Amino acid sequence: MIINAFNSGADSYMTDFEDSNSPNWDNQIQGQVNLYKAIRRELSFKNEAGKEYKLNDKIATLQIRPRGWHLDEKHVLVDGQRVSGGLFDFGLVFFHNAKEQIARGAGPFYYLPKMESHLEARLWNDAFVMAQDHVGLPQGTIKATVLVETILATFEMEEILYELRNHSAGLNAGRWDYIFSCIKKFKKNKDFCLAQRSAITMEVPFMRGYALALAQACHKRGAPAMGGMSALIPIKNDPVANEKALAGIRHDKTRDANDGFDGGWVAHPGLVPIAMEEFVKVLGDKPNQFEKQVAGNFGPAQWLDFQPTTPITEAGLRNNINVGIHYLGSWLAGNGCVPIHNLMEDAATAEISRSQVWQWVVSPKGVLDDGRKVTVEMVRPMIAEELAKVKASVTAQGEDTASYDKAAVIFDEMSLTPEYPEFLTLPLYEAMA
């Protein structure tokens, strides 16, 4: 996967120690080893059929996403205390590779997730300053893009850019984690209840308002604005469905480019040409469109306009349960990046899936389109039914189902408990070896 990503033709490839990674010790260290080899062009792989994968002469520029501030690394202690997972990920890869990256014409570039305030950006900046001093690199060598994927960060986007000003590579719009954040922060508001996640696109009022505000803030300050990720992936053996997926990606990237964004993400190497084509139509050969200042006033009136509230359907409820169990089962088995129902899913998927189920049970507005109230008594049998479907699907793919029963228990506990758990990954990590 990492070799195909480097060879994809994209301008940049983000390797991930966060939401698309199951952070067991082996994954964390093997990921570091893979990066060490890739940066030195020593990474190769031969599969069971004898096909060999090697890095091309020209590869995508590497960016690295460490874990967020809420996650620890329990295998490394300082003075008897666990180290921050993000600082561990950043520190290890920076110490071993920063000078090598610079010598090869690149540099130490990072993506910073889950921030909620400018103070968290300041803490990252302090870490960058200390790290550069420690290895003898000029200040400002490190560059980092901040993922704005929490609603609180939306209120402090310019402050976040300011705190990281000597190290900033702009801001990036999120989607699933942003919706998860909205549910988490407004969980006790009886008037707050969002529709099923398939209805919450980047074009609904509160998502569009936040995305345009991000592009506006970035270009006002001369920083890159990156559009959100398209989670759609190529669909083999179904040309009609595949073309529909590709059309969705074209639509997303056309909108982002015309709105003023300077680039965007895709979830699969095979989709890079489509995304790049849409941005090239608008930007040509320019590296950005900073000259395009996004017009309009964007603030709480847009960011808190939480629409749509319908539909909530049984199919949408079951999809949340099915996808949540499927992802958790894979995560427990050591895989944090999982193709499910033609989308590339990560931990944000599990978070929004269990959060929506929890919200629909708790909220008086959690009513299906046929008039039935979503309740614990409705959801619990569905969990058993969707578990059976997931295990059948996984078995058909020749994979082990051992982790999925536990996944269903965890999904039940996290979505049907009266008190909302802040992060799904925290108890999961404690249960991991």
PEVENLIN-V816186 format. One record per pair of residues at least 24 apart in sequence whose C-alpha atoms are under 10 Angstrom apart, sorted by the first residue. I is the first residue (numbers start at 1). J is the second residue. D is the distance in whole Angstrom. If there is no record, write none. Layout:
BEGIN
I,J,D / I,J,D
END
This chain:
BEGIN
1,45,10 / 1,53,10 / 1,268,10 / 1,269,9 / 2,31,10 / 2,34,8 / 2,35,9 / 2,38,9 / 2,43,9 / 2,44,10 / 2,55,9 / 2,269,10 / 3,34,10 / 3,38,8 / 3,43,8 / 3,44,8 / 3,45,8 / 3,53,7 / 3,54,7 / 3,55,6 / 3,56,9 / 3,59,9 / 4,53,8 / 4,54,9 / 4,55,8 / 4,56,10 / 4,59,10 / 4,268,9 / 4,269,7 / 4,270,9 / 5,55,10 / 5,59,9 / 5,60,8 / 5,62,10 / 5,267,10 / 5,268,8 / 5,269,6 / 5,270,9 / 5,272,10 / 6,38,9 / 6,54,10 / 6,55,7 / 6,56,8 / 6,58,9 / 6,59,5 / 6,60,5 / 6,61,8 / 6,62,8 / 6,269,9 / 7,53,10 / 7,54,9 / 7,55,6 / 7,56,6 / 7,57,9 / 7,58,8 / 7,59,5 / 7,60,7 / 7,269,8 / 8,56,10 / 8,58,10 / 8,59,8 / 8,60,7 / 8,268,9 / 8,269,5 / 8,270,7 / 8,271,9 / 8,272,7 / 8,273,9 / 9,56,10 / 9,58,8 / 9,59,7 / 9,60,7 / 9,269,8 / 9,270,9 / 9,271,10 / 9,272,7 / 9,273,8 / 9,276,9 / 10,59,8 / 10,60,6 / 10,61,8 / 10,265,9 / 10,266,10 / 10,269,8 / 10,271,10 / 10,272,6 / 10,273,8 / 10,275,9 / 10,276,8 / 11,59,8 / 11,60,5 / 11,61,6 / 11,62,9 / 11,263,9 / 11,272,9 / 11,276,9 / 12,59,8 / 12,60,5 / 12,61,4 / 12,62,6 / 12,63,7 / 12,265,9 / 13,59,9 / 13,60,6 / 13,61,6 / 13,62,5 / 13,63,6 / 13,64,8 / 13,265,9 / 13,266,10 / 13,269,9 / 14,60,9 / 14,61,8 / 14,62,6 / 14,63,5 / 14,64,5 / 14,65,7 / 14,109,9 / 14,110,8 / 14,111,8 / 14,265,9 / 15,62,7 / 15,63,6 / 15,64,5 / 15,65,6 / 15,66,9 / 15,110,9 / 15,111,9 / 16,63,9 / 16,64,6 / 16,65,5 / 16,66,7 / 16,67,8 / 16,89,10 / 16,110,10 / 16,111,9 / 16,336,10 / 16,337,10 / 17,64,8 / 17,65,6 / 17,66,5 / 17,67,6 / 17,68,9 / 17,85,9 / 17,86,8 / 17,89,7 / 17,90,10 / 17,336,10 / 18,64,10 / 18,65,6 / 18,66,6 / 18,67,5 / 18,68,7 / 18,71,9 / 18,85,9 / 18,86,9 / 18,89,9 / 18,112,10 / 18,113,8 / 18,114,10 / 18,336,9 / 18,346,9 / 18,347,8 / 19,65,9 / 19,66,9 / 19,67,8 / 19,68,9 / 19,113,9 / 19,177,10 / 19,336,7 / 19,337,8 / 19,345,9 / 19,346,6 / 19,347,5 / 19,348,7 / 19,349,9 / 19,425,9 / 20,65,10 / 20,331,9 / 20,335,8 / 20,336,5 / 20,337,5 / 20,338,8 / 20,344,9 / 20,345,8 / 20,346,5 / 20,347,6 / 20,348,9 / 20,349,10 / 21,67,9 / 21,331,8 / 21,334,8 / 21,335,7 / 21,336,4 / 21,337,6 / 21,338,10 / 21,346,8 / 21,347,8 / 22,328,10 / 22,330,9 / 22,331,5 / 22,332,7 / 22,333,8 / 22,334,5 / 22,335,6 / 22,336,5 / 22,337,8 / 22,346,9 / 22,347,9 / 22,425,9 / 22,428,10 / 22,429,9 / 22,432,9 / 23,67,9 / 23,71,10 / 23,73,9 / 23,85,9 / 23,331,9 / 23,332,10 / 23,334,8 / 23,335,9 / 23,336,8 / 23,425,10 / 23,428,10 / 23,429,7 / 23,432,9 / 23,433,10 / 24,73,9 / 24,74,10 / 24,75,10 / 24,331,10 / 24,332,9 / 24,333,10 / 24,334,7 / 24,335,10 / 24,429,8 / 24,432,7 / 24,433,7 / 25,73,9 / 25,74,9 / 25,75,7 / 25,334,10 / 25,432,9 / 25,433,8 / 26,334,9 / 26,433,10 / 27,334,8 / 27,335,9 / 27,336,10 / 28,73,10 / 28,85,10 / 28,88,10 / 28,89,8 / 29,89,9 / 29,92,10 / 31,89,10 / 31,93,10 / 32,89,8 / 32,92,8 / 32,93,6 / 32,96,9 / 32,97,10 / 33,93,9 / 35,62,9 / 35,64,9 / 35,93,8 / 35,96,10 / 35,97,8 / 36,93,8 / 36,96,7 / 36,97,7 / 36,100,9 / 36,101,10 / 37,97,10 / 38,62,9 / 39,97,7 / 39,98,10 / 39,100,7 / 39,101,7 / 39,104,8 / 39,106,10 / 40,97,9 / 40,100,7 / 40,101,8 / 40,104,9 / 61,101,10 / 61,105,10 / 61,106,7 / 61,107,9 / 61,108,10 / 61,109,9 / 62,101,9 / 62,106,8 / 62,107,8 / 62,108,8 / 62,109,7 / 62,110,8 / 63,107,9 / 63,108,7 / 63,109,5 / 63,110,5 / 63,111,7 / 63,143,9 / 63,144,8 / 63,145,9 / 64,89,9 / 64,90,8 / 64,93,9 / 64,94,10 / 64,108,8 / 64,109,6 / 64,110,5 / 64,111,6 / 64,112,9 / 64,144,9 / 64,145,10 / 65,89,8 / 65,90,8 / 65,109,9 / 65,110,6 / 65,111,5 / 65,112,6 / 65,113,7 / 65,144,9 / 65,145,9 / 65,146,10 / 65,147,10 / 66,90,6 / 66,91,10 / 66,93,10 / 66,110,8 / 66,111,7 / 66,112,7 / 66,113,8 / 67,111,10 / 67,112,8 / 67,113,7 / 67,114,9 / 68,112,7 / 68,113,5 / 68,114,6 / 68,115,7 / 68,120,10 / 69,112,10 / 69,113,8 / 69,114,8 / 69,115,8 / 69,116,10 / 69,120,8 / 69,123,10 / 69,124,10 / 70,114,8 / 70,115,10 / 70,423,9 / 70,425,10 / 70,426,8 / 71,423,10 / 71,425,8 / 71,426,7 / 71,429,9 / 72,426,9 / 72,429,9 / 72,430,10 / 73,429,9 / 74,429,9 / 74,430,9 / 74,433,10 / 75,433,10 / 86,112,9 / 86,113,9 / 86,124,10 / 87,124,9 / 87,127,8 / 90,127,9 / 90,128,9 / 90,131,10 / 91,127,9 / 91,128,9 / 91,131,8 / 94,128,10 / 94,131,8 / 94,132,9 / 94,135,9 / 94,142,9 / 95,131,8 / 95,132,9 / 95,134,9 / 95,135,7 / 96,135,10 / 98,132,9 / 98,135,9 / 98,137,9 / 98,141,9 / 98,142,9 / 99,135,9 / 99,136,9 / 99,137,8 / 102,137,10 / 102,141,9 / 107,141,7 / 107,142,7 / 107,143,8 / 108,141,7 / 108,142,5 / 108,143,7 / 108,144,9 / 109,141,9 / 109,142,6 / 109,143,5 / 109,144,6 / 109,145,8 / 109,167,9 / 109,168,10 / 109,169,9 / 110,142,8 / 110,143,6 / 110,144,5 / 110,145,6 / 110,146,9 / 110,167,10 / 110,168,10 / 110,169,9 / 111,143,9 / 111,144,5 / 111,145,5 / 111,146,6 / 111,147,7 / 111,169,9 / 111,170,10 / 111,171,9 / 111,172,9 / 112,144,7 / 112,145,6 / 112,146,5 / 112,147,6 / 112,148,9 / 112,171,9 / 112,172,10 / 113,145,9 / 113,146,6 / 113,147,5 / 113,148,7 / 113,149,7 / 113,150,9 / 113,172,10 / 113,174,10 / 113,177,10 / 114,146,9 / 114,147,7 / 114,148,7 / 114,149,6 / 114,150,6 / 114,153,9 / 114,174,10 / 114,177,8 / 114,178,9 / 114,181,9 / 115,146,8 / 115,147,7 / 115,148,7 / 115,149,7 / 115,150,7 / 115,151,10 / 115,152,8 / 115,153,6 / 115,154,10 / 115,160,9 / 116,148,8 / 116,149,8 / 116,150,6 / 116,151,8 / 116,152,5 / 116,153,5 / 116,154,8 / 116,155,9 / 116,156,8 / 116,157,10 / 116,160,9 / 116,181,10 / 117,148,10 / 117,150,9 / 117,151,10 / 117,152,7 / 117,153,5 / 117,154,9 / 117,155,8 / 117,156,6 / 117,157,8 / 117,159,8 / 117,160,7 / 118,152,10 / 118,153,8 / 118,155,10 / 118,156,6 / 118,157,8 / 118,158,9 / 118,159,6 / 118,160,5 / 118,161,8 / 118,162,8 / 118,163,7 / 118,164,9 / 119,156,10 / 119,159,9 / 119,160,8 / 119,163,8 / 120,153,10 / 120,160,8 / 120,163,9 / 121,146,8 / 121,159,9 / 121,160,6 / 121,161,8 / 121,162,9 / 121,163,6 / 121,164,6 / 122,159,10 / 122,160,8 / 122,161,10 / 122,162,9 / 122,163,5 / 122,164,7 / 122,165,10 / 123,163,9 / 123,164,9 / 124,163,9 / 124,164,8 / 124,167,10 / 125,163,7 / 125,164,6 / 125,165,9 / 125,166,9 / 125,167,7 / 125,168,9 / 126,163,10 / 126,164,9 / 128,164,9 / 128,166,10 / 128,167,8 / 129,166,10 / 129,167,9 / 139,166,8 / 139,167,8 / 140,164,10 / 140,165,9 / 140,166,5 / 140,167,5 / 140,168,9 / 141,166,9 / 141,167,7 / 142,166,9 / 142,167,6 / 142,168,8 / 142,169,9 / 143,167,5 / 143,168,5 / 143,169,6 / 143,170,9 / 144,168,5 / 144,169,5 / 144,170,7 / 144,171,9 / 145,169,5 / 145,170,5 / 145,171,5 / 145,172,7 / 145,223,10 / 145,224,9 / 145,225,9 / 145,226,9 / 146,170,7 / 146,171,5 / 146,172,6 / 146,173,9 / 146,225,10 / 146,226,10 / 147,171,6 / 147,172,5 / 147,173,6 / 147,174,6 / 147,177,10 / 147,178,10 / 147,226,9 / 147,228,9 / 148,172,6 / 148,173,5 / 148,174,6 / 148,175,9 / 148,177,9 / 148,178,8 / 148,210,9 / 148,211,9 / 148,214,8 / 148,228,10 / 149,173,7 / 149,174,5 / 149,175,7 / 149,176,8 / 149,177,5 / 149,178,4 / 149,179,8 / 149,180,9 / 149,181,7 / 149,182,10 / 149,228,10 / 150,174,8 / 150,175,9 / 150,176,10 / 150,177,7 / 150,178,5 / 150,179,8 / 150,180,8 / 150,181,5 / 150,182,7 / 150,184,10 / 150,185,9 / 151,177,9 / 151,178,6 / 151,179,8 / 151,180,9 / 151,181,6 / 151,182,6 / 151,183,10 / 151,184,10 / 151,185,8 / 151,210,9 / 151,303,8 / 151,304,9 / 152,178,10 / 152,181,8 / 152,182,9 / 152,185,9 / 153,178,10 / 154,178,10 / 154,210,7 / 154,211,9 / 154,213,8 / 154,214,8 / 154,299,9 / 154,300,9 / 154,303,8 / 155,210,9 / 155,213,10 / 155,299,8 / 155,300,8 / 155,303,9 / 156,217,10 / 157,213,9 / 157,214,7 / 157,217,7 / 157,218,8 / 158,214,9 / 158,216,10 / 158,217,6 / 158,218,8 / 158,220,9 / 158,221,8 / 159,217,10 / 161,217,9 / 161,218,8 / 161,221,8 / 161,223,8 / 162,221,9 / 165,221,10 / 165,223,9 / 168,223,8 / 168,224,9 / 169,218,10 / 169,222,10 / 169,223,6 / 169,224,6 / 169,225,9 / 169,226,10 / 170,214,10 / 170,215,10 / 170,217,10 / 170,218,6 / 170,219,9 / 170,221,9 / 170,222,8 / 170,223,5 / 170,224,5 / 170,225,6 / 170,226,8 / 171,214,7 / 171,215,8 / 171,217,9 / 171,218,7 / 171,223,8 / 171,224,7 / 171,225,5 / 171,226,6 / 171,227,9 / 172,211,9 / 172,214,8 / 172,215,9 / 172,218,10 / 172,224,8 / 172,225,6 / 172,226,4 / 172,227,6 / 172,228,7 / 172,229,9 / 172,261,9 / 172,263,9 / 172,264,8 / 172,265,9 / 173,202,10 / 173,207,9 / 173,210,8 / 173,211,6 / 173,212,9 / 173,214,7 / 173,215,9 / 173,225,8 / 173,226,6 / 173,227,5 / 173,228,5 / 173,229,8 / 173,261,10 / 173,264,9 / 173,265,10 / 174,202,9 / 174,207,9 / 174,210,10 / 174,211,9 / 174,226,9 / 174,227,8 / 174,228,5 / 174,229,7 / 175,200,9 / 175,201,8 / 175,202,7 / 175,207,8 / 175,211,10 / 175,227,10 / 175,228,7 / 175,229,8 / 175,230,10 / 175,348,9 / 175,349,10 / 176,200,9 / 176,201,10 / 176,228,10 / 176,229,10 / 176,345,10 / 176,346,10 / 176,347,9 / 176,348,6 / 176,349,6 / 176,350,9 / 176,351,8 / 176,352,7 / 176,353,9 / 177,347,9 / 177,348,5 / 177,349,8 / 177,350,10 / 177,351,8 / 177,352,7 / 178,207,9 / 178,210,10 / 178,348,9 / 178,352,9 / 179,206,10 / 179,207,8 / 179,306,10 / 179,348,9 / 179,351,10 / 179,352,7 / 179,355,10 / 179,356,10 / 180,348,8 / 180,349,9 / 180,350,10 / 180,351,6 / 180,352,5 / 180,353,9 / 180,354,9 / 180,355,7 / 180,356,8 / 180,423,10 / 181,348,10 / 181,351,9 / 181,352,9 / 181,355,10 / 181,422,10 / 182,303,10 / 182,304,9 / 182,306,9 / 182,352,10 / 183,352,8 / 183,355,7 / 183,356,8 / 183,358,10 / 183,359,8 / 184,351,10 / 184,352,10 / 184,355,8 / 184,356,10 / 184,359,9 / 184,420,8 / 184,421,9 / 184,422,7 / 184,423,9 / 185,422,10 / 186,359,10 / 187,355,9 / 187,358,9 / 187,359,7 / 187,362,9 / 187,363,9 / 187,419,10 / 187,420,8 / 188,359,9 / 188,362,9 / 188,363,8 / 188,420,10 / 189,363,8 / 190,359,10 / 190,362,9 / 190,363,6 / 190,364,7 / 190,365,8 / 191,306,10 / 191,309,10 / 191,363,8 / 191,364,8 / 191,365,8 / 192,304,10 / 192,305,10 / 192,306,7 / 192,307,9 / 192,309,8 / 192,359,9 / 192,363,8 / 192,364,10 / 192,365,8 / 192,366,10 / 193,306,8 / 193,307,9 / 193,308,9 / 193,309,6 / 193,310,9 / 193,312,10 / 193,356,9 / 193,359,7 / 193,360,7 / 193,362,10 / 193,363,7 / 193,364,9 / 193,365,6 / 193,366,7 / 193,367,10 / 194,306,7 / 194,307,7 / 194,308,6 / 194,309,4 / 194,310,7 / 194,311,9 / 194,312,8 / 194,356,8 / 194,359,8 / 194,360,9 / 194,365,9 / 194,366,9 / 195,306,10 / 195,307,8 / 195,308,6 / 195,309,4 / 195,310,4 / 195,311,5 / 195,312,5 / 195,313,9 / 195,316,9 / 195,356,9 / 195,360,9 / 195,365,10 / 195,366,9 / 195,367,10 / 195,368,10 / 196,308,9 / 196,309,8 / 196,310,7 / 196,311,6 / 196,312,5 / 196,313,7 / 196,314,10 / 196,315,9 / 196,316,6 / 196,317,7 / 196,319,9 / 196,320,8 / 196,352,10 / 196,353,9 / 196,356,7 / 196,357,9 / 196,360,10 / 197,308,10 / 197,311,10 / 197,312,9 / 197,316,8 / 197,317,10 / 197,319,10 / 197,320,8 / 197,349,10 / 197,352,8 / 197,353,8 / 197,356,8 / 198,311,9 / 198,312,10 / 198,316,8 / 198,319,10 / 198,320,10 / 199,307,10 / 199,308,7 / 199,309,9 / 199,310,8 / 199,311,7 / 199,312,9 / 199,316,10 / 200,306,10 / 200,307,8 / 200,308,7 / 200,309,9 / 200,310,10 / 201,252,10 / 201,308,10 / 202,227,10 / 202,228,9 / 202,252,8 / 202,255,10 / 202,256,10 / 203,252,10 / 203,255,9 / 204,305,9 / 204,306,8 / 204,307,7 / 204,308,7 / 205,301,10 / 205,302,6 / 205,303,8 / 205,304,9 / 205,305,6 / 205,306,7 / 205,307,6 / 205,308,8 / 206,298,10 / 206,299,10 / 206,300,9 / 206,301,9 / 206,302,5 / 206,303,5 / 206,304,6 / 206,305,5 / 206,306,6 / 206,307,7 / 206,308,9 / 207,302,8 / 207,303,7 / 207,304,9 / 207,305,9 / 207,306,9 / 207,307,9 / 208,298,10 / 208,302,8 / 208,303,8 / 209,296,10 / 209,297,9 / 209,298,6 / 209,299,8 / 209,300,9 / 209,301,9 / 209,302,5 / 209,303,6 / 209,304,9 / 209,305,9 / 210,298,7 / 210,299,8 / 210,300,9 / 210,302,7 / 210,303,6 / 210,304,9 / 211,256,9 / 211,259,9 / 211,261,9 / 211,298,10 / 211,303,9 / 212,256,9 / 212,259,7 / 212,260,8 / 212,261,9 / 212,294,7 / 212,295,9 / 212,296,9 / 212,297,9 / 212,298,8 / 213,294,8 / 213,295,9 / 213,296,9 / 213,297,8 / 213,298,6 / 213,299,8 / 213,302,10 / 213,303,9 / 214,261,9 / 214,294,9 / 214,298,9 / 215,256,9 / 215,259,8 / 215,260,6 / 215,261,6 / 215,262,9 / 215,290,9 / 215,292,10 / 215,293,8 / 215,294,7 / 215,295,10 / 216,259,10 / 216,260,8 / 216,261,9 / 216,290,10 / 216,292,9 / 216,293,6 / 216,294,5 / 216,295,7 / 216,296,9 / 216,297,9 / 216,298,9 / 217,293,9 / 217,294,9 / 218,260,10 / 218,261,9 / 218,262,10 / 218,290,8 / 218,293,9 / 218,294,10 / 219,260,9 / 219,261,9 / 219,262,10 / 219,288,10 / 219,289,8 / 219,290,5 / 219,291,7 / 219,292,7 / 219,293,6 / 219,294,8 / 220,290,8 / 220,291,9 / 220,292,9 / 220,293,7 / 220,294,9 / 221,290,9 / 222,288,10 / 222,289,10 / 222,290,6 / 222,291,9 / 222,293,10 / 223,262,9 / 223,288,9 / 223,290,8 / 224,260,10 / 224,261,8 / 224,262,6 / 224,263,8 / 224,287,9 / 224,288,7 / 224,289,9 / 224,290,7 / 225,256,10 / 225,260,8 / 225,261,5 / 225,262,5 / 225,263,7 / 225,264,9 / 225,288,9 / 225,289,9 / 225,290,9 / 226,256,9 / 226,257,10 / 226,260,9 / 226,261,6 / 226,262,6 / 226,263,5 / 226,264,5 / 226,265,8 / 227,252,9 / 227,253,8 / 227,255,9 / 227,256,6 / 227,257,8 / 227,259,10 / 227,260,9 / 227,261,6 / 227,262,8 / 227,263,6 / 227,264,4 / 227,265,7 / 227,266,10 / 228,252,9 / 228,253,9 / 228,256,8 / 228,261,10 / 228,263,9 / 228,264,6 / 228,265,6 / 228,266,8 / 229,253,9 / 229,264,6 / 229,265,4 / 229,266,5 / 229,267,7 / 230,264,8 / 230,265,6 / 230,266,5 / 230,267,6 / 230,268,9 / 230,271,9 / 230,275,9 / 230,343,9 / 230,344,9 / 231,265,9 / 231,266,7 / 231,267,5 / 231,268,8 / 231,339,9 / 231,342,9 / 231,343,5 / 231,344,5 / 231,345,7 / 231,346,10 / 232,266,8 / 232,267,7 / 232,268,8 / 232,271,9 / 232,339,9 / 232,340,10 / 232,341,9 / 232,342,6 / 232,343,5 / 232,344,6 / 232,345,9 / 233,266,8 / 233,267,7 / 233,268,6 / 233,269,9 / 233,270,8 / 233,271,7 / 233,339,8 / 233,340,10 / 233,341,10 / 233,342,6 / 233,343,6 / 233,344,6 / 234,267,10 / 234,268,8 / 234,269,10 / 234,270,7 / 234,271,8 / 234,342,7 / 234,343,9 / 235,341,10 / 235,342,7 / 235,343,9 / 236,342,10 / 241,342,9 / 242,342,9 / 245,342,9 / 245,343,10 / 246,271,8 / 246,274,8 / 246,275,10 / 247,274,9 / 249,274,8 / 249,275,7 / 249,278,9 / 250,274,7 / 250,275,7 / 250,276,10 / 250,277,9 / 250,278,7 / 250,279,10 / 251,275,10 / 251,278,9 / 252,278,9 / 253,277,9 / 253,278,6 / 253,279,7 / 254,278,5 / 254,279,7 / 254,280,10 / 254,281,9 / 254,282,8 / 255,279,10 / 256,282,10 / 257,281,9 / 257,282,6 / 257,283,8 / 257,288,10 / 257,289,9 / 258,282,7 / 258,283,9 / 258,292,10 / 259,292,9 / 259,293,10 / 259,294,7 / 259,295,10 / 260,288,9 / 260,289,7 / 260,290,8 / 260,291,9 / 260,292,6 / 260,293,8 / 260,294,7 / 261,288,8 / 261,289,7 / 261,290,9 / 261,292,9 / 261,294,10 / 262,286,9 / 262,287,7 / 262,288,5 / 262,289,6 / 262,290,8 / 263,287,9 / 263,288,8 / 263,289,10 / 266,344,10 / 267,337,10 / 267,339,10 / 267,343,9 / 267,344,6 / 267,345,9 / 268,343,10 / 268,344,8 / 309,365,8 / 309,366,9 / 310,365,10 / 310,366,9 / 310,367,9 / 310,368,9 / 310,369,8 / 311,367,9 / 311,368,7 / 311,369,6 / 312,356,10 / 312,360,9 / 312,365,10 / 312,366,8 / 312,367,7 / 312,368,5 / 312,369,6 / 312,370,9 / 312,371,10 / 312,374,9 / 313,367,8 / 313,368,5 / 313,369,6 / 313,370,8 / 313,371,10 / 313,372,10 / 313,374,10 / 314,367,10 / 314,368,7 / 314,369,8 / 314,370,9 / 314,372,9 / 314,374,9 / 314,379,10 / 314,382,10 / 315,368,10 / 316,353,10 / 316,356,10 / 316,357,10 / 316,368,9 / 317,353,9 / 317,354,10 / 317,356,8 / 317,357,7 / 317,360,9 / 317,368,9 / 317,374,9 / 317,379,8 / 317,382,9 / 318,353,10 / 318,357,9 / 318,379,9 / 318,382,7 / 318,383,8 / 318,385,9 / 318,386,7 / 319,353,8 / 319,386,9 / 320,349,9 / 320,350,8 / 320,351,10 / 320,352,8 / 320,353,5 / 320,354,7 / 320,355,9 / 320,356,8 / 320,357,7 / 320,383,10 / 320,386,10 / 321,350,9 / 321,353,7 / 321,354,7 / 321,356,10 / 321,357,8 / 321,379,9 / 321,380,10 / 321,382,8 / 321,383,6 / 321,384,10 / 321,385,10 / 321,386,7 / 321,387,8 / 321,390,10 / 321,408,9 / 321,411,8 / 321,412,9 / 321,415,9 / 322,350,10 / 322,353,9 / 322,382,9 / 322,383,8 / 322,384,10 / 322,385,9 / 322,386,5 / 322,387,7 / 322,388,9 / 322,389,8 / 322,390,7 / 322,408,9 / 322,411,10 / 323,349,8 / 323,350,7 / 323,353,7 / 323,354,10 / 323,386,9 / 323,387,10 / 323,390,8 / 324,348,10 / 324,349,7 / 324,350,5 / 324,351,8 / 324,352,9 / 324,353,6 / 324,354,7 / 324,383,10 / 324,386,10 / 324,387,10 / 324,407,8 / 324,408,8 / 324,410,10 / 324,411,7 / 325,350,8 / 325,353,9 / 325,354,9 / 325,383,8 / 325,386,8 / 325,387,7 / 325,390,7 / 325,391,10 / 325,403,10 / 325,404,7 / 325,405,9 / 325,406,9 / 325,407,6 / 325,408,5 / 325,409,9 / 325,410,8 / 325,411,6 / 325,412,9 / 326,350,9 / 326,386,9 / 326,387,8 / 326,389,9 / 326,390,6 / 326,391,8 / 326,393,9 / 326,394,9 / 326,401,10 / 326,403,10 / 326,404,7 / 326,407,8 / 326,408,9 / 327,390,10 / 327,404,9 / 327,407,8 / 328,403,8 / 328,404,7 / 328,406,9 / 328,407,5 / 328,408,8 / 328,410,8 / 328,411,8 / 328,424,10 / 328,425,10 / 328,428,9 / 329,387,10 / 329,390,9 / 329,391,10 / 329,394,10 / 329,400,10 / 329,401,8 / 329,402,8 / 329,403,5 / 329,404,4 / 329,405,8 / 329,406,7 / 329,407,5 / 329,408,8 / 329,410,10 / 329,411,10 / 330,394,10 / 330,399,10 / 330,400,10 / 330,401,9 / 330,402,10 / 330,403,7 / 330,404,8 / 330,407,9 / 331,403,9 / 331,404,10 / 331,407,9 / 331,425,10 / 331,428,9 / 332,402,10 / 332,403,6 / 332,404,8 / 332,406,9 / 332,407,8 / 332,428,8 / 332,429,9 / 332,431,9 / 332,432,8 / 333,400,9 / 333,401,9 / 333,402,8 / 333,403,6 / 333,404,9 / 333,432,10 / 334,403,10 / 334,432,9 / 347,424,9 / 347,425,8 / 348,424,10 / 348,425,10 / 350,411,9 / 350,424,8 / 350,425,9 / 351,411,10 / 351,414,9 / 351,415,10 / 351,422,9 / 351,423,7 / 351,424,6 / 351,425,9 / 352,424,10 / 353,411,9 / 353,415,9 / 354,410,10 / 354,411,7 / 354,412,8 / 354,413,10 / 354,414,7 / 354,415,5 / 354,416,9 / 354,420,10 / 354,424,9 / 355,414,8 / 355,415,6 / 355,416,10 / 355,420,8 / 355,421,9 / 355,422,10 / 355,423,10 / 355,424,10 / 356,415,8 / 357,411,10 / 357,412,10 / 357,414,9 / 357,415,6 / 357,416,8 / 358,412,10 / 358,414,8 / 358,415,5 / 358,416,6 / 358,417,8 / 358,418,8 / 358,419,9 / 358,420,8 / 358,421,10 / 359,415,8 / 359,416,9 / 359,420,9 / 360,415,10 / 361,415,9 / 361,416,8 / 361,417,10 / 361,418,9 / 362,415,10 / 362,416,9 / 362,417,10 / 362,418,8 / 362,419,10 / 362,420,10 / 375,416,9 / 376,412,9 / 376,415,9 / 376,416,6 / 376,417,9 / 377,416,10 / 379,412,9 / 379,415,9 / 379,416,8 / 380,408,10 / 380,412,7 / 380,415,10 / 380,416,8 / 383,408,7 / 383,409,9 / 383,411,8 / 383,412,7 / 384,408,8 / 384,409,10 / 384,412,10
END
